[in-house]
Amino acid sequence: MTEKIRGIMRSKAFSALIVLALLFLFNLFFTKNFFAITIRDGHLFGTIIDILNRGAPVMLLSMGMTLVIAATGGTDLSVGAVIAITAALASRLIGGELVIIDGAQRYVSNTPMALAVAGALLLAAALGLWNGVLVAYGKIQPIVATLVLMVAGRGIAQLITDGQIITIYYRPFFFIGGGWFLGLPSAIFIVLSVYIAALLFTRKTALGLFIASVGGNAPASWYAGINEKAVKLFCFMFCGFCAGAAGLIICSNVKSADANNAGLNTELDAILAAVIGGTNMAGGKFSLTGSLAGALLIQTLTTTIYAFGVPPEVSLVVKALVVVLVCFIQSSAAGRFFSALGAVKPVKP
C-alpha cells in the first residue's frame, strides 16, 4: 500500500492535482462564496458547477489530444477547426423553424436530431481519420498534417454555413450543452461518459499498452507485431470524435454556429491540459485523469482571475506563469533540485 501511494506521488499527474488543490485552497480563503452551492428549480448552481460546465469542451479535447500525443509524439492542431465544422453541420441539419400545429406554436427541426448529431459526430471522426491517414500512411509529421485541416477547416465550415452565423431554434438540441440531468449540467455527464469509455479501453484492454508502446518506440512495436498504423488511426479518430462532441456542446450552448470563432484557439488549451496532466510530449507515457485535472486547472485559474477583476490581457500572462510553474515542477531539473535540497546536511557548529 505504501509503495502504491509513493507511485502515485511520483507520477506527473500528481503535481497537477496538487496545484489544483492549492488553487482551490486559495479560493477558499480569498474568493467569496467560491464553494457555495445553491439549488434552484432542482438544479445545482455555483462557481464549482460553472467550472465543470464551462471546462467540459476542453476536458473532452484534452482526452483526445492525450492519446494523439502519446501515440505519435505530436499534436493535433485541427481540433478547433473540427469543432467549427461539427457545429456548422449540426446547425445546418437541425436549424429549426416556428410552425403552427393544432393551433399551438412549435419549433421543428429540418432533420431528426438523432440523425443530425450522429452525422456530425461521424464527420468529426472521419476528419480525425483523415489526419491519421496522413500521419500513419503518408509519414507526415502530426503538426504538419493537422495544420492542413486547421487552415482549411474553417473554410469548410464557412462553406457549410454559407458564411453566415446560423441560429438554431430547435429546443431539444439545447439539452446537449445547456440542459440538466440529476441536478447537474448535461455536459458534465457527456465528459464523464467519454472518460469512462476511454479509461476502459486504455486500462482494461491491450490498447493502452499498444499506444504507450507505439509512442515510445514505433519501430520496435512493429517488430513486436503491433499494428502501429491502426493504433495511430484510432487515436486520431478518437481525437476527432472528442472535438465533435465538444463542438456539439458549444453549438448547443450558444444556440448557433459561428464558423469563424467556434473553437478558436481551443487546441492550445487542450495541449496545455495534456502536458500539465503529465503526458509526455515525446510520446509513450500518458494519463487521462491527469489531462482532466489539467483542463480543470486551466478553467479554475481562468475563473479565479476573472473573479478578482484582472483585465483579460493580464490574465493570459498569469495563466502562462502558472503553466510554466507546473511544467517546471514536473521537469527532471526540478527533481534534481529538490533531491539536492534533501541531500544537504546541516553544518555542525
Buried (B, 14 or more C-beta within 10 A) or exposed (E): EEEEEEEEEEBBBBBBBBBBEEBBEEBEEEBEEBEEEEEEEEBBBBBBBEBBBBBBBBBBBBBBBBBBBBBBBBBBBBBBBBBBBBBBBBBBBBBBEEEEEEEEEEBEBEBEBEEBBEBBBBBBBBBBBBBBBBBBEEEBBBBEBBBBBBEEBBBBBBEBBEEEBBEBBBBBBBBBBBBBEEEBBBBBBBBBEBBEEBBEBBEEEEBBEBBBBBBBBBEEBBEEEBBBBEBBBBBBBBBBBBBBBBBBBBBBBBBBBBBEBBBBEBBBBBBBBBBBBBBBBEBBBBBBBBBBBBBBBBBBBBBBBEBEEBEEEEBEEBBEEBBEEBBEBBEEEBEEEEEEEEEEEEEEE
